[in-house]
Amino acid sequence: MARWTAAEIPDLSGRSAVVTGAGEGVGFHTALELVRHGADVVIASRDRGKGEAAAARIRAETGRAGVEWRALDLGDLASIGRFAADRVTADGGSRGLDLLVNNAGVMALPRQSTADGFERQFGVNHLGHFALTGLLLPELLARPGARVVTVTSGLHRSGRMDFDDLMGERRYGRFSAYAQSKLANVLFALELHRRAGTAGTELVSVLAHPGVARTNLARTGDPLRGLLVTLATLTAQSAAAGALPSLYAAAAPGVSGGDFFGPDGFAERRGHPTRVSPAARALDRDAARRLWEASEALTGVRFSAFDRGGVHP
Ligand SMILES: NC(=O)c1ccc[n+]([C@@H]2O[C@H](COP(=O)([O-])OP(=O)(O)OC[C@H]3O[C@@H](n4cnc5c(N)ncnc54)[C@H](OP(=O)(O)O)[C@@H]3O)[C@@H](O)[C@H]2O)c1
């Protein structure tokens, strides 16, 4: 994978993909390259204006029509349910989905709640993607070898799961809540990989992180924090470069479930995609199981297609 670039993405004609949060940033460039290489992509995000403008720009840049925006608010279980239900065909069948990129995210927010009362960073970054993946599971299992790419951050390494206070009701730090949500992304993706294998399915669950990429993720209304973020991102790479680990995980041949890709440069901040390792804490299977059970209880979403050995009715 030496100095892998998006030019090496194979032909994806006939493949369908959903990329969350693809109206801008890393997700936009992920969607752009998938469409350029032949995939049909749904941009799933909240902001219609941003999403439809992104789809129009991708159509103009690639000359392909295979991209559309669909409303999805990962902070609202009802919206996630509608997004999944809208994908069912008129005859009640499944369209099939080859690729789900769990990319959308929010970072370092002051404590806020989602529509369902979850702390927003944990709710959007982890619980929303947990529910979305579970509801799209029958579609993913309809396509052998379908991939789920979950986008985490190098900051998962400083994350701690506080199972007694997952929502930061007793103690909340905007950065520790972000790190916890990104650790949850890794625990989730690796547990999904294990459960897919136990159920005898070919679903491939993998991880990517973009290093440090210049996007609006750290947008903040606070001028001092804004200045600090600007300084911290002076050495950041472009959002297009930040999308390469996601694209490698999504489309490169030879990717196996449980793999994790990030940039190959100093401290994994920038560079070309390479295999990277999760923090030791992210390999804790008990924590992964506990997070899974808590996520099922909180969202009400169960991955029941796995119980049927991956076969859905
Ligand atoms: N940039 C970096 O340096 C960096 C570093 C490490 C990890 N990451 C990770 O990379 C991923 C992409 O981040 P980015 O830097 O590209 O950020 P970004 O430019 O801010 O894009 C994030 C996207 O997430 C969407 N989003 C936010 N809340 C949502 C919700 N409730 N429902 C649906 N979509 C929602 C936003 O779209 P709408 O507002 O339209 O919903 C936005 O387009 C994130 O998972 C982030 O944690 C980024």
The ligand as a MOL file (V3000), in Angstrom:
LIG
                    3D

  0  0  0     0  0            999 V3000
M  V30 BEGIN CTAB
M  V30 COUNTS 48 52 0 0 0
M  V30 BEGIN ATOM
M  V30 1 N -10.8700 16.5660 10.7770 0
M  V30 2 C -10.0640 15.8860 11.5660 0
M  V30 3 O -8.9020 16.2750 11.7910 0
M  V30 4 C -10.5010 14.6150 12.2000 0
M  V30 5 C -9.6080 13.9590 13.0520 0
M  V30 6 C -9.9790 12.7530 13.6150 0
M  V30 7 C -11.2150 12.1980 13.3300 0
M  V30 8 N -12.0730 12.8650 12.5290 0 CHG=1
M  V30 9 C -13.3770 12.2330 12.2670 0
M  V30 10 O -13.6790 12.3090 10.8930 0
M  V30 11 C -15.0910 12.3300 10.6920 0
M  V30 12 C -15.4680 13.4380 9.7300 0
M  V30 13 O -15.1440 14.6740 10.3220 0
M  V30 14 P -14.7970 15.9860 9.4990 0
M  V30 15 O -13.5090 16.4800 10.0410 0
M  V30 16 O -14.9630 15.7670 8.0550 0 CHG=-1
M  V30 17 O -15.9400 16.9570 10.0820 0
M  V30 18 P -16.9760 17.9780 9.3760 0
M  V30 19 O -16.3540 18.6470 8.2110 0
M  V30 20 O -17.5210 18.8040 10.4900 0
M  V30 21 O -18.1030 16.9980 8.8380 0
M  V30 22 C -18.8880 16.2610 9.7460 0
M  V30 23 C -20.2320 16.0240 9.1510 0
M  V30 24 O -21.0210 15.3270 10.1130 0
M  V30 25 C -22.3610 15.7080 9.9020 0
M  V30 26 N -23.1400 15.5970 11.1320 0
M  V30 27 C -22.9580 16.2440 12.3060 0
M  V30 28 N -23.9590 15.9400 13.1540 0
M  V30 29 C -24.7850 15.0880 12.4850 0
M  V30 30 C -26.0020 14.4420 12.8130 0
M  V30 31 N -26.6130 14.6290 13.9900 0
M  V30 32 N -26.5750 13.6380 11.8960 0
M  V30 33 C -26.0120 13.4510 10.6840 0
M  V30 34 N -24.8650 14.0430 10.3140 0
M  V30 35 C -24.2670 14.8640 11.2100 0
M  V30 36 C -22.3380 17.1620 9.4530 0
M  V30 37 O -23.3510 17.3680 8.4620 0
M  V30 38 P -24.7470 18.1310 8.7970 0
M  V30 39 O -24.4030 19.3020 9.6560 0
M  V30 40 O -25.3240 18.4730 7.4680 0
M  V30 41 O -25.5750 17.1040 9.5000 0
M  V30 42 C -20.9770 17.2930 8.7840 0
M  V30 43 O -21.1130 17.3420 7.4020 0
M  V30 44 C -15.7040 12.4720 12.0920 0
M  V30 45 O -16.1550 11.2010 12.5290 0
M  V30 46 C -14.5320 12.9250 12.9530 0
M  V30 47 O -14.6640 12.5180 14.3100 0
M  V30 48 C -11.7570 14.0600 11.9530 0
M  V30 END ATOM
M  V30 BEGIN BOND
M  V30 1 1 1 2
M  V30 2 2 2 3
M  V30 3 1 2 4
M  V30 4 1 4 5
M  V30 5 2 4 48
M  V30 6 2 5 6
M  V30 7 1 6 7
M  V30 8 2 7 8
M  V30 9 1 8 9
M  V30 10 1 8 48
M  V30 11 1 9 10
M  V30 12 1 9 46
M  V30 13 1 10 11
M  V30 14 1 11 12
M  V30 15 1 11 44
M  V30 16 1 12 13
M  V30 17 1 13 14
M  V30 18 2 14 15
M  V30 19 1 14 16
M  V30 20 1 14 17
M  V30 21 1 17 18
M  V30 22 2 18 19
M  V30 23 1 18 20
M  V30 24 1 18 21
M  V30 25 1 21 22
M  V30 26 1 22 23
M  V30 27 1 23 24
M  V30 28 1 23 42
M  V30 29 1 24 25
M  V30 30 1 25 26
M  V30 31 1 25 36
M  V30 32 1 26 27
M  V30 33 1 26 35
M  V30 34 2 27 28
M  V30 35 1 28 29
M  V30 36 1 29 30
M  V30 37 2 29 35
M  V30 38 1 30 31
M  V30 39 2 30 32
M  V30 40 1 32 33
M  V30 41 2 33 34
M  V30 42 1 34 35
M  V30 43 1 36 37
M  V30 44 1 36 42
M  V30 45 1 37 38
M  V30 46 2 38 39
M  V30 47 1 38 40
M  V30 48 1 38 41
M  V30 49 1 42 43
M  V30 50 1 44 45
M  V30 51 1 44 46
M  V30 52 1 46 47
M  V30 END BOND
M  V30 END CTAB
M  END
